[in-house]
Amino acid sequence: MKRSSRFVVIPAATILVAGFSSCTPEYSCESGWCGTMVVASAAVQSLLVLTQPLDVDLGIADLIYSKLAEVGPTFNTVGDADFVPVLASGWTFEDNLTISVSLNPMARWHDGTPVTARDVAYTFGVYQNPVVNSAARSRLRTIESVTAIDSMTVVFRFRHYYPEQFYDAVSHMHILPSHVLESVAPEDLRSHEFALHPIGCGPYRVVRWTPGEVVELAADSAHYLGRPGTPRIIWRAVAGPTAGVDEIVADRADFLYHVAEPADLERVESSPHLRLVEYPSSVYNFVGFNLRDPDDESRPHPLFSNRTLRRAIVMAVDRAALRQAVMGEYALPLVGPVTPALPIWDEELPEGIPFDSAGARVALTGLGWSDSDGDGVLDRGGQPLEFELLVPPSEPRERGALVLQDQLGRSGIQMTIAEVEWAAFFDRLGRGAFDAQYSSLVQDPSPAALATDWTEDGFEEYNFGKYLNPEYTRLVREARDGFDRAESLTKWHAALKIINEDAPAIWLYVPRKIAAVHTRFENVFISPFQPWIGIPDFQVSPTRLIERDLYGVN
């Protein structure tokens, strides 16, 4: 598709604003504070994001709740210089293992109660509780304790000294209200009334939530950091990316964080009230193998526990052809669990195991697999070489699964496709009840996720396939904890070489991220690591108001 002048490519986090003129009715906003942002997205699963949250859940959580500080526009997670205070008003490194954080005395929960150090200490207790098993638990394991010294001061004590101590202290926890939740048993948190009607201290509060349909947020006009630019946000669930494009093209929605289909991109480009914004992608798609037996995790998987077989399957996949068939020009090659948004990315990194169907056949023959009955499927000892691929609701993944099925079939590998809804997808992943999964992961600004998502630290989180290589683990931990960044980079790259050779997954592609935004919104910022986090700064030009922007205005 030819790029038009409205297709805006941004480095890191800046965009160009394009406008248009139309014959729409003129509306005025006497208060000077009007605007509604309708976000088309997947259905929200939870407003209390603790375990395996979807990106949309995290996006809403960032608006309802607050963290102590956020990574700044440089996305530098080493040290503390580039962080932006949120609940924290300041901090001091008392020594190599101790950080004292002062809270903003103006911060309030949505019910008017002051935010205190007790809330921070309580939240840490929840996040690191094995019963709760939060998705961020492994990121907090280096923190020995979090103690409220007084109502406005909390002290973090670390187990050892490393470069990203401050990042781990302030960025992984959405602070929770202890005065509401401390009497609730950890195992009851997700079923408690709070999960449906949360009280946060972020720039927006929940007005209504119809599960599976809509979440409406209203801005806190008296928020201690200043009122947001957009008074109201409505998250509207759509059946998929194309349905989301239907909504924004019809002017029923204002923001879609990812337009994936070439035909849909053309539809947006031809709509004068919309613009496209490309931003760096921190997402990667892969097919992950389960290295444990789905029927008994104490046993190795009958197929995928074998490294040579995994490598043979990867060799049988023409990833360039699959990427082209699924995403066209809107995806980049994937060279392991790392994206161009991370500082350890290097254009010279190899893609790992190359496509080699003949080599795959040789390797499989060496393992005793042959087509003994001439049916086109390899077998050994009377058992066919077959497995099931778990696929969640996603048009690109559904297409990719079909391409993968065809490619593997040409090498005598029979793959069946199990398409399941999101709840069933995560349930089966959590129970280890799968052979392989077509998945994606969103990365943080720090490469430290490589030290959790693909080591034993992630066994209860995102390392569903239970990949484990002690040398890989050693390298990523040393890289994460090293103060010599050049030496750490060498170790990150050495670890990527190991995980590529081990083939715990088929690394497929990095989808290019292209958002669609209504042109009436100004001050638009889209982060590669959380595309909705900039919404509080979006605002509607007073000369571009439409009818839904006046909702609730007297």
N, C-alpha and C positions, 0 to 999 in steps of 0.2 A: 504494500500500500504506500502510495506517495504521501510524504508528510506535507501538511498544510502549514500555513503561518500560525495557526492556533495551537499547533503541537509544541508544547513547551518542555524542553529538556532542562533539568536543573541539576547542578552539582550540589551534593549534600542537602542543603535545605533552603534554597532560594528559588522563587518563581517569578515569572513575568506575568503581569495582569493584562488581559485583553478585554476590551469592551465592545458593545454593539448598541445600536439604537433601534428602537422598535416602537410600534404604535400601541403601547399598553397603557391602561389607565394610570393616572398619577395618584400616588398615595402619600400621605404625610404622617409624620410621627411626632406628635406634640411633645412627648417626653424626651425625645432625642435618643431613646434606647429601644429599638425595635429590631425584630429579625427572628426568623425561624429556620433552623437547619434540619432538613429531613434527610436522614442517612438511610440508604438502601443497603441491607447487609443480610448475612445469615442470621437465623433466629438466635436470640440470646438464650444460653443454657442456664446461666447462673449469675446472680448479682453479688454473690459472695465467692470470689475467685480464690479457691484454695487448692483444688486438685485438678490437674490436666485441663486448664481452661482453654477455650477457644480464643482466637485473637480478638473476636468481637467482644467477648466477655471482659477481656483485659482492657479493651478500649473504653468500655463504659466504666469499669472500675477506676480507671485513671481520672475520670471526671467526677465520680461520686466520692471517692476517698482521696487521701493525699499521702505522699511519702515524705520522708524527712528532707530530701533534696532530690533533684533530677540531674541527669547527665546534661551538660551544657551543649551548645551548638557545635562545638568541636568534636563531640562524642569521645572525648578522652576520658578513660576510666581509671587512669593511673594517678595516684595522689588525690588531692582535693581541690586544686586550683580552678578547674573548669566546671565545677558543679554549681547549680543554681539553687539557692535555699527555697524550700517550700514550707514545711512545718518548722524546720530548724531556723533559728535566727542567727546562729553562729556555732562554731565548734573549735575545740582545742585538742591537739595531740599531746596528751599528758606525758606519754613515753611511747616506745615502739609497740606496746601492746594495749594501749588505753586511749580511747577517744571520748572526750566529754562533749555532749551536744546540748546546747541551750535551745529551748522551744520558743516560738513566737508567742508572746503573752496575749496577742489579739486573736489567736486561732480558736474557733468555736466549732462544736459539733452542730449539726443541723437542728438539734433540739435546744440549742442555746448553751449547753454545758461546755465549759472550757476544756480544751485539749491539754492533757497533762503528761508528765513523764511516766506516770502509772500506765497510761494507755500504750505507750511504746513498749514498756517492759511486758505488759500483758500480751501484746501482739507477737512479740518474739516468742513467748511461751507457746502461743497457738501455732505459729509457723513451724517451730521445731518439734512439736509434739508428734510422736510416731503414730498415734491414733488418728490425728488429723491428716498426717502425711501430705503436707502441702507441696505444691509443685516447686516451691523455692527452698525446700528444706535442705537439699544438698548444698545450695549456695550459702547457707548460714552455718555450716558445720565448723567453720573456722572461728566462729564467735563463741567464746566460752560462756559469757554471761552478759545480760543487759539489766542494769540496775537503776532504779529511780532514786537519785540522791536527794532531790527535793521535788516540789511540784513542777518545776520548769527545767530540771536538769537530769539528763539520763546519761549513763556511762556504759560504753561498750568495752568489753575486755576480750582480747583475742588470744587464741591458742599459740599463734606464732606470727612473726613479722613478715609481711609481704606487700607488694605494691598496690593492690586493689582493696585494701582494708576499708577505706572510706566508702568505696563503691558498694561493697557487700553490706556495710552497715545501713546505708541510706536508701538504696535503690530497689531492693527486692521485696520489701514489705509495704502493703497498703495498711496504714495504721487503723486499728479497730477501736471502737469505744468500750473501754473496760466497764464503765458504769452500766452499760446495757447487757454485756455478754459474759462478764466474769462469773456469773452464777449458772451459766449454761455448761453442761458437761461437754467436753471436746467432741465426743461421738455424736452429739445432738446438734452441733452447730449448723450443719447443712440442711437439717430439717426444721430448724427453729424459725419462728415467724420473722426474725430479722433477715433471713435469706430472701424473703419476699418483699419486705418493707425496710430496707437498710437505712441506717443513719450514718452518714459520712461527715467529713469535714472538707470535702473538695468543693470546687466551684459550682457544682450542680447537685441538686437533690432529686430523688425519684418522685414523680407525681403519680404515675400509674405504670403498671406492668401487666400486660396480658400475655402470659407465656406462649411462645410460639408465634406471636403476632407483632406486638409493639411495646416499646419502652419510651415513656415520655419523661424528659428531664427539664427542670426549670432552674435557671441560674439563680445563685445566691447573690442578690443585689448588694448585700452588705458584707460580702466575703472579705476576709482580712487582707487578701492580696489584691483587692480591687474587683469590681464586678466584671464578669466576662463580656466579650464583645457581642456574643449572640445570646439573647435572653432565653431561647427555648430550643431544645434539640429533641427530635423524634427519630427513634431507631425503628425502622419498619422492616420486618422480615420479608424476604423475597425467596422464591424457589430456586434461584441460582443466578449466576452472573448475567446471563442474557435477560432474565426477568428484571434484574436490577437496572439494566440499561433501558428496558421498556419504561421503567418508572421515571428515570431522569430525562429521557427523550420526550416523554409525555408531560414533563414539567410537574410531576407529582413528587419528585425527590430532588435533592440538591447535591448530594455527594455520594459517590461510589468509589471506594478506595482502590479497586482494581478492575480494569476492563481488559479481559484476556483475549477475547475472540477478535480476529481481524475484521470480520463483518460488523461486529459491535463497535469497534473503534471507528470505522467509517461512518456508522450511524451517529456517533457522538460528534465527530468532526463536521458533519453536515447539519448539526443543530446549532443555530446561531446563539442560543441562550446558554451553551455549554462550552467549556474548554477542556483540553486534555493536559495533564501535568505528569511528566515522567519523573520518578525519583529513584534513588538507588535501592536495589532490592536486597533484603536481608533474609529472604526465604529460599529454601532449597527443597526440591522434590526428589524422592528416592523410593525404591522398593527395598524394604528392610526384611531380612531373613530372621526367622526365629531359630536360635541355636539350641533351644530346649524343646523337649517333647511336649506338644500341646496337651496330651493326655496326662502327663506326669512330669512336672518341671524338674524333678530330681534326676531325670534321665536326659541324655543328649537327644537332639532331634535326629530321627532316623536318616534324614538327608542332609540338612544344613549344618549339622555339627562337623561335617567333613569340609575342610578348607579347600581341598582340590576340587570338590564338586561345586562349591560356591563360585570359585574362580571360573570353572568351566561354564557355568550358567551366565556369568557376567560376560565372558568372551562371546557367547552366543547372541548377545544383544547388540544391535547396531544402534547405539544411543543417538548418534547424529541424525539418523533417519527417523528414529522415534521422536526426537525433539522437533524436527521439521514437520512431521505429520501432526503432532499434537499442538505445537505452539507457533510454528512458522518462524518468522523473524523475531518473535517476541519472547525468546528465551536464550539464555547463555549456557555454554557448557558447564557442567559441574565437575569439579576436580577433587571431590571429597566433601566432608561436612563443613564447608567453608564458603562464604559468599564474598563478592567484591566489596560489600559494605564493611567488612572487617579489616583491621589494620594488618593482619598477617597474610592477606590475599596477595598473590603474586601472579602476574600474567604468564610467567614462565613455568608455573606449576603444571606438571603433566596431568592428563586426564585419568591416569591409572591404567588398569587392564584394558588393552585395546580390543576392538572388535576383531574376532578371528574365529569364524565358524568352523573352519577345518581344525584349528587348534583345540576348540571345544570338543569336537568329536574324538580327537586323539586322547584327550584327557579323560573323557567319559569311558572310552574303550579301555583305557588303562585301569579304570575302577571296576571293570567287569560288566559295564552296561552295553547291551547290543539289542538289535531288533530281531529277536529270535523267531518271532512268528510273522514277520513281514507286515505288521499293521501300521508301521510308520512311527510307533512309539517305542522308545528304548525300554528294555526290561532287564531285570537281573533276579535270578532265583524265583522266577514266576511273578515278580512284582514290577509293575510299570513305573517308569520314572515320571511321577506326577505329583503336583502339589496344588494347593488352593491359594489364590491371592485375594486378600481382603481389601475392598475398595469402598470408601465413603462417598456420600453424595457430592459429586464434582464432575462437571462435563469434561474438562481436560483429562482428569484421571480416568474417567470411564473410557475415553478414546485411547489414552495411553495404555490401558490394560488390554484393549483389543489388539493394539499394535504389538505389544509385548507377547501376547498369546500367540500371534501369528509368527513372530520371529523365533520364539522358542520351539514352536511346533515344527519349524523347518529343521531344527537340530534334533528332533525326536523327543523333545521335552513337553509333556502334556501339562498345561496349566489351566485350571478352572478358575472362573471369576465369581466371587461372592460379593454382590453389591448390598451394602447394609446402611441403615440410617446412622447418624452420628452417635446416638446413645449406644447403639449396639456395637458400633465400631470401637468406641473407647472401652466399653465393657469387655469385649473380647481381647483387646490389647492388654487391659489391666489383668485379666486372668491368664494371659499367655495362650489363649485358645485360638491360635492361628498358625499357619505355615509361613506366610509372607504378607506384608502389608504395604499398600501404596500410600505413602504418607508425605508429610511436609513438616518442616520445623522452621520457626521464626527465630532468628538469632538476636542476642543482646549486642550492645556495642562492644562488649568484651568477648574475646575468644575463649574465655573461661568455660563456656558451655561445652567445649570439646572435652573438658576434664570431668564433666558430669554426664552429659547426654550419651557418651560412648564409653563409660567406665562403670564399675560396680556401684559408684555413687548414684547412678541413674537407674538402678534396677527397679526401684519403686516409683520412678518418674517417667522419663522418656526413653530409656534404654530397654524398650519392651522385648527386644530380641535377645537380651542378656549377652551382648558381645563383651568379651573380656580378653585383653592381652596385657600381661604385666608390664611389658616394655613400653607399649603405647601409654599405659597409665602413668608409668614413671616419667616419661618425657613430657606429657601434657601437664602434670602436676609441677614438675620442675620449671617448665616454661611459664606457667601461671604465676609461680611464686618468685621467679628470678627478677633481680633488679637490673641486670645487664640486658637491656631490651634487644640488642643485636644477638646475644647468645640465646635469649628466649626465642627469637624468631627462627634461629637455626633448629631449635628443638621442636617448635611447632611444625615446621616443614618436615622434619624427620618423622614426627608422629603421623602426619598425613600420609607419608610414604608407607608406613606400617599398616595403617587402617585400610588404605587402598589395596595393598597386597593381600590382606586378610579377607577382603570382600565380604564384610557383614551386611552389605547392601549393594544395590545397583544404583550408583549415583546418576540421576537422570538429567536434571536441568535446574537452572536458576531462572524463574519467570521474571521477565522485565515488569516492573511495577508502573502502571499508568493509571492515574486516577482521573475521574470525570467530576468537574466542579461547576456549579452554576456561576455564570459570569457576574452576577450581582454581588458576590462575596469578594471582599477585599482582605488584605493582610493574611493571605492564605499561606500556611506553613504545613508541609507534610514531611514527617520524620521517616527515615527508612526503617526505623526499629519499632515505631508505633504510629501508624498513619493517622490516628484520630487524636493524638495528644495535643495537636495545635488548635483544635476546634475552639477552645475558649477565646482564642485571639482572632478568630474569623469574625468579620462584621459586615453587615449589609450597607452598601453606600446609600445615604439618605435619598439620592436621586433615582435609586433603582428598586425601591420597595415594591413588593407585590402583596396581594391580599393576605396570604398566610403569614406574612411578617407582622401583621397588626394584631395577631391573636393575643387576647388578654389586655390590649391597650385601652385605657379608658378615654 
